[in-house]
Amino acid sequence: MAAGGSVVAVAVLVVVGMAFLGSASPAPKLTLPRADAGSAPVDGSPPGAPKSSLPVAPPVTVTVHVAGQVASPGVYAVPSGGRVTDAVIAAGGTSPEADVEQLNLAARLSDGERIYVPRKGEAPPPVAGTVPTSSSAKGGGPAGPVDLNTATAEQLEALPGVGPATSRAILAYRSSHGRFRSVTELLEVPGIGPAKLEALRPMVRV
């Protein structure tokens, strides 16, 4: 009788367990949200709108190099939008020998600019790319190549080995033949041979 009761009890437990498992809900599946085509970005801006960015502030200062007749030549940071006079003041002002008439003290400064304050009686520094005049060529030759098609007699005579006779011959050749097409064409000018041409080649251009 006891053995039969045990079998009945086990059978009841099995039935109750199966009923419990059958009624239990399945575990929910974990899914990540997927952005829709028309959904707004995470930052809340409307679709297709450019991302917001902080405005870039203009530079507060510019860096310039002040040289020549000033109390303390060097590199200085001056307020953006400043004038040449501000840079000169930053360098301690001018010396008694300075010729400020050659400067445009009201010109606006740009970053990386060099301001040179010349001495009284000193010629301003030559501008790159310009043909030097006879006064700038004294004592050391021209500062850059002389254009054979635009040079004056004085500019030609400043070249090494070119005297008044050779200068007149170059101008006469230019008048009768037109523009020089190459530096080598100087060989057609009376008084200029291969040796003189090679000496002049780095000093002239067309």
Backbone as JSON, one array per atom type, in Angstrom:
{
  "sequence": "MAAGGSVVAVAVLVVVGMAFLGSASPAPKLTLPRADAGSAPVDGSPPGAPKSSLPVAPPVTVTVHVAGQVASPGVYAVPSGGRVTDAVIAAGGTSPEADVEQLNLAARLSDGERIYVPRKGEAPPPVAGTVPTSSSAKGGGPAGPVDLNTATAEQLEALPGVGPATSRAILAYRSSHGRFRSVTELLEVPGIGPAKLEALRPMVRV",
  "N": [[0.84, -1.2, 0.0], [1.95, 1.22, 0.78], [3.92, 1.5, -1.14], [2.4, 1.88, -3.41], [1.29, 4.37, -2.85], [3.47, 6.04, -3.0], [4.13, 5.92, -5.7], [1.94, 7.16, -6.8], [2.26, 9.74, -5.77], [4.64, 10.6, -6.99], [3.83, 10.61, -9.64], [1.95, 12.66, -9.57], [3.6, 14.88, -9.04], [5.14, 14.97, -11.36], [3.18, 15.58, -13.27], [2.35, 18.1, -12.34], [4.74, 19.54, -12.64], [5.13, 19.48, -15.43], [2.93, 20.92, -16.24], [3.56, 23.43, -15.19], [5.88, 24.09, -16.63], [4.8, 24.26, -19.15], [3.16, 26.45, -18.94], [4.91, 28.58, -18.52], [6.27, 31.67, -19.67], [8.21, 32.34, -22.65], [11.65, 33.54, -22.62], [12.23, 37.0, -23.23], [13.46, 38.27, -26.39], [16.52, 39.91, -26.94], [16.87, 42.93, -28.54], [18.4, 45.46, -30.56], [17.77, 48.94, -31.03], [16.9, 50.18, -34.24], [17.8, 52.68, -36.51], [15.44, 54.64, -38.24], [14.85, 55.61, -41.68], [13.94, 58.23, -41.8], [14.41, 59.28, -39.33], [15.45, 61.46, -36.66], [18.78, 62.79, -36.05], [21.06, 61.88, -33.36], [21.77, 64.23, -32.03], [19.53, 65.75, -32.13], [18.98, 67.45, -34.24], [17.23, 68.29, -37.27], [16.6, 65.86, -39.92], [19.1, 65.64, -42.46], [20.08, 68.16, -41.94], [22.91, 70.35, -41.58], [25.59, 69.54, -39.36], [25.86, 71.2, -36.31], [28.35, 73.6, -35.42], [30.87, 75.16, -33.46], [31.46, 78.67, -33.77], [34.42, 79.86, -35.4], [36.76, 81.8, -33.91], [38.29, 84.86, -34.94], [41.87, 85.41, -35.32], [43.52, 86.83, -32.51], [45.88, 88.23, -32.4], [48.61, 89.22, -34.56], [51.73, 88.15, -35.92], [54.7, 89.87, -36.38], [57.76, 91.0, -37.93], [60.0, 93.34, -36.91], [62.46, 95.46, -38.07], [65.6, 97.21, -38.56], [65.97, 100.72, -37.97], [65.04, 100.83, -35.1], [64.33, 100.78, -31.56], [64.4, 98.22, -30.35], [64.87, 95.79, -32.3], [63.12, 92.95, -33.6], [60.88, 90.09, -33.25], [57.43, 90.48, -32.92], [54.2, 90.26, -31.34], [51.29, 91.73, -32.28], [48.15, 93.5, -31.97], [45.49, 92.11, -33.9], [44.63, 93.54, -37.0], [46.03, 95.8, -36.57], [48.23, 98.66, -37.17], [51.15, 99.77, -39.09], [52.45, 101.6, -37.47], [51.81, 100.65, -34.93], [53.36, 98.35, -34.76], [55.93, 99.45, -34.84], [55.93, 100.91, -32.48], [55.7, 98.77, -30.7], [58.22, 97.75, -30.93], [59.71, 99.46, -29.45], [59.86, 102.0, -30.49], [61.28, 104.45, -32.8], [64.75, 105.02, -33.72], [66.99, 107.91, -33.38], [68.13, 108.18, -35.9], [66.31, 107.24, -37.72], [64.31, 107.17, -40.68], [61.28, 107.88, -41.04], [59.67, 108.79, -42.99], [59.78, 107.23, -45.2], [58.1, 105.18, -44.7], [54.8, 103.76, -44.63], [52.96, 104.52, -42.21], [50.34, 104.11, -41.6], [49.5, 101.8, -42.76], [47.85, 98.63, -42.8], [48.66, 95.75, -40.83], [49.83, 92.47, -41.65], [49.86, 88.95, -40.92], [53.06, 87.59, -40.33], [54.45, 89.56, -41.62], [57.21, 91.73, -42.56], [58.61, 94.59, -41.25], [60.61, 97.18, -42.15], [62.6, 99.73, -40.95], [64.18, 102.33, -42.36], [67.43, 104.01, -42.32], [68.15, 107.53, -42.23], [68.73, 108.86, -45.39], [69.24, 106.4, -46.42], [68.6, 104.09, -49.0], [65.45, 102.58, -49.7], [64.83, 99.04, -49.15], [65.21, 96.87, -52.01], [62.42, 95.84, -54.0], [61.31, 92.55, -54.51], [61.72, 91.12, -57.72], [61.79, 93.46, -59.23], [63.42, 95.58, -61.61], [66.67, 96.59, -61.05], [67.87, 99.92, -60.51], [70.38, 102.23, -61.75], [71.44, 103.52, -59.56], [71.02, 101.72, -57.47], [72.7, 99.77, -58.23], [75.27, 100.5, -57.78], [78.5, 99.84, -56.64], [78.21, 97.1, -56.31], [76.92, 95.76, -58.27], [73.86, 94.75, -59.99], [70.88, 93.86, -58.11], [69.31, 91.87, -59.03], [68.39, 89.83, -61.95], [68.75, 91.58, -65.04], [66.43, 92.76, -67.35], [66.79, 92.24, -70.69], [65.16, 93.31, -72.64], [63.94, 95.55, -71.66], [65.75, 97.09, -70.32], [67.62, 100.04, -69.5], [70.26, 102.18, -70.8], [71.91, 102.86, -68.64], [71.34, 100.82, -66.81], [72.28, 98.61, -68.18], [75.01, 99.22, -68.35], [75.71, 98.85, -65.74], [76.18, 96.2, -65.54], [78.62, 93.58, -65.22], [81.56, 94.01, -67.13], [80.31, 95.36, -69.17], [80.45, 98.2, -70.95], [79.95, 101.67, -71.98], [80.08, 101.49, -74.82], [79.4, 98.79, -75.43], [76.9, 98.74, -74.25], [75.5, 100.58, -75.89], [75.61, 99.12, -78.22], [74.0, 96.9, -77.62], [71.5, 98.12, -77.26], [71.16, 99.16, -79.8], [71.01, 96.83, -81.32], [68.65, 95.78, -80.27], [66.85, 97.7, -81.15], [66.9, 97.38, -83.91], [66.35, 94.67, -84.39], [64.27, 93.94, -82.78], [62.64, 92.43, -79.93], [64.7, 90.58, -77.64], [64.93, 87.11, -77.9], [66.18, 85.13, -76.54], [68.8, 84.74, -74.08], [71.15, 83.88, -75.21], [71.18, 85.1, -77.64], [72.62, 87.37, -77.39], [75.11, 86.94, -78.43], [74.99, 87.84, -81.01], [75.39, 90.49, -80.86], [77.7, 93.05, -81.52], [80.89, 92.93, -80.05], [80.38, 91.22, -77.97], [81.36, 88.15, -76.94], [81.66, 84.52, -76.6], [82.84, 84.14, -74.0], [82.22, 86.5, -72.61], [79.48, 86.34, -72.77], [78.89, 84.1, -71.13], [79.63, 85.16, -68.7], [77.73, 87.11, -68.4], [75.34, 85.74, -68.46], [74.07, 84.77, -65.95], [73.24, 87.21, -65.03], [71.33, 88.47, -66.53], [68.16, 88.48, -68.25], [65.32, 87.54, -70.34]],
  "CA": [[0.0, 0.0, 0.0], [2.86, 2.38, 0.86], [4.6, 1.62, -2.42], [1.45, 2.45, -4.36], [1.13, 5.81, -2.58], [4.66, 6.74, -3.49], [4.03, 6.03, -7.17], [0.92, 8.18, -7.1], [2.82, 11.07, -5.45], [5.61, 10.96, -8.05], [3.07, 10.92, -10.85], [1.34, 13.99, -9.38], [4.66, 15.89, -9.17], [5.51, 15.06, -12.77], [2.1, 16.29, -13.97], [2.38, 19.52, -11.93], [5.94, 20.17, -13.25], [4.9, 19.68, -16.86], [1.96, 22.01, -16.39], [4.27, 24.68, -14.9], [6.75, 24.42, -17.77], [3.98, 24.62, -20.29], [2.55, 27.77, -18.77], [5.94, 29.62, -18.37], [6.48, 32.47, -20.89], [9.61, 32.3, -23.13], [12.43, 34.74, -22.29], [12.17, 37.99, -24.32], [14.67, 38.36, -27.21], [17.17, 41.22, -26.84], [17.06, 43.55, -29.85], [18.88, 46.83, -30.53], [16.93, 49.82, -31.85], [17.43, 50.47, -35.57], [17.38, 54.02, -36.91], [14.63, 54.69, -39.44], [15.42, 56.49, -42.69], [13.58, 59.62, -41.56], [14.54, 59.62, -37.92], [16.35, 62.58, -36.37], [20.05, 62.38, -35.46], [21.12, 61.83, -31.91], [21.88, 65.55, -31.44], [18.24, 66.42, -32.14], [18.81, 68.31, -35.4], [16.38, 67.63, -38.26], [17.35, 65.05, -40.89], [19.7, 66.37, -43.56], [20.62, 69.45, -41.53], [24.35, 70.27, -41.27], [25.89, 69.47, -37.94], [26.23, 72.5, -35.74], [29.74, 73.71, -34.98], [31.13, 76.42, -32.81], [32.12, 79.63, -34.67], [35.85, 80.0, -35.22], [37.09, 83.19, -33.62], [39.46, 85.35, -35.68], [43.06, 85.52, -34.47], [43.55, 88.04, -31.69], [47.12, 88.93, -32.7], [49.42, 88.81, -35.71], [53.16, 88.18, -35.59], [55.45, 90.64, -37.37], [59.19, 91.19, -37.69], [60.37, 94.75, -37.01], [63.9, 95.55, -38.21], [66.11, 98.52, -38.94], [66.25, 101.76, -36.97], [64.12, 100.84, -33.96], [65.05, 100.56, -30.3], [64.59, 96.78, -30.08], [64.43, 94.96, -33.44], [62.75, 91.57, -33.26], [59.56, 89.57, -33.64], [56.44, 90.92, -31.94], [52.78, 89.98, -31.56], [50.53, 92.96, -32.17], [46.72, 93.21, -32.15], [45.02, 91.89, -35.27], [44.06, 94.75, -37.54], [46.86, 96.94, -36.21], [48.91, 99.4, -38.23], [52.6, 99.74, -39.01], [52.86, 102.38, -36.31], [51.69, 99.81, -33.73], [54.52, 97.47, -34.75], [57.1, 100.26, -34.5], [55.82, 101.2, -31.05], [55.98, 97.53, -29.98], [59.67, 97.56, -30.97], [60.35, 100.49, -28.65], [59.94, 103.27, -31.19], [62.38, 104.62, -33.75], [65.99, 105.65, -33.26], [67.11, 109.25, -33.93], [68.56, 108.13, -37.3], [65.27, 106.62, -38.55], [63.61, 107.97, -41.68], [59.92, 107.33, -41.07], [58.96, 109.28, -44.18], [59.75, 106.16, -46.19], [57.14, 104.16, -44.26], [53.39, 104.07, -44.54], [52.65, 104.15, -40.83], [48.91, 103.79, -41.47], [49.19, 100.54, -43.45], [47.45, 97.53, -41.92], [49.63, 94.67, -40.71], [49.41, 91.1, -41.94], [50.67, 87.98, -40.18], [54.31, 87.22, -40.99], [55.02, 90.69, -42.37], [58.46, 92.32, -42.08], [58.62, 96.05, -41.33], [61.98, 97.66, -42.07], [62.69, 101.18, -40.76], [65.5, 102.69, -42.89], [68.18, 105.15, -41.79], [68.07, 108.72, -43.07], [69.64, 108.8, -46.51], [69.35, 105.02, -46.9], [67.59, 103.71, -49.98], [64.61, 101.48, -49.22], [65.23, 97.74, -49.7], [64.58, 96.62, -53.31], [61.29, 94.93, -54.03], [61.64, 91.36, -55.32], [61.15, 91.08, -59.06], [61.94, 94.71, -59.92], [64.7, 95.77, -62.27], [67.39, 97.57, -60.28], [68.31, 101.12, -61.18], [71.82, 102.41, -61.7], [71.84, 103.91, -58.2], [71.05, 100.54, -56.61], [73.73, 98.85, -58.7], [76.59, 101.01, -57.46], [79.29, 99.18, -55.61], [78.03, 95.67, -56.13], [76.16, 95.18, -59.36], [72.42, 94.71, -59.78], [70.41, 92.91, -57.11], [68.59, 90.79, -59.69], [68.62, 89.82, -63.38], [68.3, 92.72, -65.82], [65.67, 92.36, -68.54], [67.42, 92.8, -71.89], [64.17, 93.95, -73.49], [63.44, 96.79, -71.05], [66.83, 97.77, -69.6], [68.15, 101.29, -70.02], [71.71, 102.16, -70.99], [72.54, 102.88, -67.33], [71.21, 99.5, -66.21], [73.19, 97.69, -68.89], [76.39, 99.55, -67.99], [75.97, 98.35, -64.39], [76.55, 94.78, -65.63], [80.08, 93.4, -65.31], [82.13, 93.9, -68.47], [79.53, 96.1, -70.15], [80.71, 99.63, -70.92], [79.04, 102.46, -72.82], [80.05, 101.01, -76.21], [78.61, 97.54, -75.48], [75.52, 99.09, -73.92], [74.89, 101.15, -77.08], [75.45, 98.05, -79.21], [72.82, 96.09, -77.22], [70.29, 98.91, -77.55], [71.02, 99.26, -81.26], [70.52, 95.53, -81.79], [67.25, 95.66, -79.87], [66.05, 98.6, -81.98], [66.82, 96.91, -85.29], [65.89, 93.28, -84.47], [63.13, 93.7, -81.89], [62.9, 91.84, -78.62], [65.56, 89.41, -77.5], [64.17, 85.88, -77.67], [66.95, 84.34, -75.59], [70.03, 85.4, -73.65], [72.2, 83.48, -76.14], [71.14, 86.01, -78.78], [73.62, 88.41, -77.17], [76.27, 86.66, -79.28], [74.82, 88.58, -82.25], [75.73, 91.89, -80.59], [79.14, 93.29, -81.66], [81.62, 93.14, -78.81], [80.05, 90.18, -76.98], [81.77, 86.83, -77.36], [81.22, 83.44, -75.7], [83.28, 84.32, -72.61], [81.42, 87.57, -71.99], [78.11, 85.84, -72.64], [78.78, 83.23, -69.96], [79.72, 86.01, -67.52], [76.5, 87.89, -68.3], [74.15, 84.89, -68.45], [73.29, 84.79, -64.7], [72.87, 88.58, -64.64], [70.34, 89.02, -67.45], [67.03, 87.62, -68.6], [64.5, 88.08, -71.42]],
  "C": [[0.86, 1.23, 0.0], [3.54, 2.57, -0.45], [3.68, 2.22, -3.45], [1.24, 3.91, -4.13], [2.3, 6.59, -3.09], [4.59, 6.92, -4.99], [3.05, 7.09, -7.55], [1.48, 9.57, -6.86], [3.8, 11.52, -6.5], [4.89, 11.35, -9.31], [2.45, 12.29, -10.77], [2.39, 15.07, -9.58], [5.06, 16.08, -10.62], [4.46, 15.84, -13.53], [2.13, 17.76, -13.64], [3.57, 20.23, -12.57], [5.73, 20.43, -14.72], [3.92, 20.8, -17.1], [2.62, 23.36, -16.16], [5.16, 25.11, -16.06], [5.96, 24.84, -18.98], [3.4, 26.01, -20.19], [3.58, 28.88, -18.69], [6.16, 30.32, -19.7], [7.93, 32.37, -21.33], [10.32, 33.6, -22.8], [12.4, 35.71, -23.46], [13.51, 38.05, -25.06], [15.21, 39.79, -27.14], [17.42, 41.75, -28.24], [17.53, 44.98, -29.64], [18.01, 47.71, -31.42], [17.63, 50.12, -33.17], [16.88, 51.81, -36.02], [16.58, 53.93, -38.2], [15.24, 55.7, -40.41], [15.13, 57.95, -42.39], [13.72, 60.04, -40.12], [15.54, 60.74, -37.75], [17.65, 62.06, -35.81], [20.02, 62.45, -33.95], [21.14, 63.22, -31.3], [20.59, 66.34, -31.52], [18.02, 67.3, -33.34], [17.98, 67.58, -36.43], [17.2, 66.86, -39.27], [17.87, 65.91, -42.03], [20.29, 67.7, -43.17], [22.1, 69.32, -41.23], [24.57, 70.28, -39.77], [26.35, 70.84, -37.45], [27.68, 72.46, -35.27], [29.92, 75.08, -34.36], [31.8, 77.38, -33.77], [33.59, 79.76, -34.33], [36.17, 81.48, -35.03], [38.29, 83.63, -34.42], [40.66, 85.47, -34.76], [43.09, 86.86, -33.75], [44.77, 88.87, -32.03], [47.71, 88.43, -34.0], [50.88, 88.97, -35.32], [53.91, 88.86, -36.73], [56.91, 90.76, -36.95], [59.52, 92.66, -37.93], [61.89, 94.84, -37.02], [64.3, 96.97, -38.58], [66.28, 99.45, -37.75], [65.13, 101.87, -35.93], [64.91, 100.49, -32.71], [65.36, 99.09, -30.07], [64.07, 95.97, -31.25], [64.11, 93.54, -32.98], [61.37, 91.22, -33.74], [58.57, 89.91, -32.53], [55.04, 90.48, -32.35], [52.01, 91.27, -31.29], [49.06, 92.65, -32.42], [46.36, 93.05, -33.63], [44.32, 93.15, -35.77], [44.86, 96.0, -37.22], [47.55, 97.55, -37.42], [50.42, 99.29, -38.05], [53.1, 100.51, -37.8], [52.77, 101.57, -35.02], [52.89, 98.87, -33.62], [55.78, 98.22, -34.35], [57.09, 100.59, -33.01], [56.15, 99.96, -30.23], [57.48, 97.27, -29.92], [60.41, 98.68, -30.24], [60.46, 101.84, -29.31], [61.18, 103.36, -32.06], [63.59, 105.24, -33.08], [66.08, 107.05, -33.87], [67.5, 109.26, -35.41], [67.48, 107.61, -38.24], [64.65, 107.63, -39.5], [62.21, 107.39, -41.85], [59.14, 107.81, -42.27], [58.9, 108.21, -45.27], [58.75, 105.06, -45.84], [55.71, 104.69, -44.41], [52.91, 103.62, -43.18], [51.2, 103.76, -40.64], [48.54, 102.47, -42.13], [48.84, 99.45, -42.44], [48.5, 96.42, -41.95], [49.01, 93.35, -41.1], [50.36, 90.15, -41.23], [51.9, 87.57, -40.99], [54.98, 88.36, -41.73], [56.32, 91.17, -41.72], [58.4, 93.83, -42.31], [60.06, 96.51, -41.13], [61.97, 99.18, -42.0], [64.08, 101.6, -41.24], [66.13, 103.87, -42.15], [68.02, 106.34, -42.73], [69.14, 108.66, -44.15], [69.8, 107.4, -47.08], [68.23, 104.73, -47.89], [66.74, 102.57, -49.43], [65.04, 100.17, -49.83], [64.52, 97.47, -51.01], [63.45, 95.62, -53.19], [61.61, 93.77, -54.96], [60.95, 91.42, -56.67], [61.29, 92.37, -59.84], [63.32, 94.8, -60.54], [65.45, 96.84, -61.52], [67.8, 98.76, -61.12], [69.81, 101.24, -61.04], [72.29, 102.78, -60.3], [71.91, 102.71, -57.27], [72.16, 99.59, -57.01], [75.13, 99.31, -58.34], [77.24, 100.16, -56.39], [79.04, 97.71, -55.48], [77.23, 95.02, -57.21], [74.68, 95.13, -59.03], [72.02, 93.63, -58.79], [69.66, 91.75, -57.74], [68.85, 90.83, -61.18], [68.03, 91.04, -64.08], [67.6, 92.21, -67.07], [66.27, 93.03, -69.76], [66.44, 93.56, -72.76], [63.62, 95.25, -72.91], [64.54, 97.61, -70.41], [67.24, 99.05, -70.3], [69.66, 101.15, -70.2], [72.42, 102.11, -69.64], [72.47, 101.51, -66.66], [72.13, 98.49, -66.89], [74.64, 97.95, -68.51], [76.73, 99.11, -66.58], [76.36, 96.87, -64.39], [78.06, 94.65, -65.75], [80.54, 93.23, -66.75], [81.38, 94.63, -69.55], [79.8, 97.59, -69.96], [79.74, 100.38, -71.81], [78.95, 101.95, -74.25], [79.2, 99.75, -76.33], [77.15, 97.82, -75.17], [74.82, 99.67, -75.14], [74.67, 100.09, -78.15], [74.24, 97.18, -78.89], [71.54, 96.83, -77.56], [70.07, 99.03, -79.05], [70.5, 97.95, -81.85], [69.04, 95.36, -81.47], [66.36, 96.53, -80.75], [65.86, 98.05, -83.39], [66.22, 95.51, -85.41], [64.65, 93.01, -83.62], [63.56, 93.04, -80.6], [63.9, 90.7, -78.7], [64.69, 88.2, -77.2], [64.88, 84.94, -76.71], [68.2, 85.11, -75.21], [71.16, 85.08, -74.62], [72.26, 84.4, -77.35], [72.11, 87.18, -78.61], [74.87, 88.19, -78.02], [76.19, 87.4, -80.6], [75.19, 90.05, -82.09], [77.23, 92.06, -80.74], [79.79, 93.58, -80.3], [81.33, 92.12, -77.73], [80.4, 88.82, -77.58], [81.3, 85.77, -76.37], [81.62, 83.64, -74.25], [82.45, 85.38, -71.91], [79.97, 87.13, -71.82], [77.95, 85.0, -71.39], [78.87, 84.06, -68.67], [78.42, 86.77, -67.3], [75.25, 87.02, -68.08], [73.4, 84.9, -67.13], [72.77, 86.17, -64.31], [71.76, 89.16, -65.48], [69.25, 87.99, -67.7], [66.29, 88.27, -69.76], [63.03, 87.92, -71.06]]
}
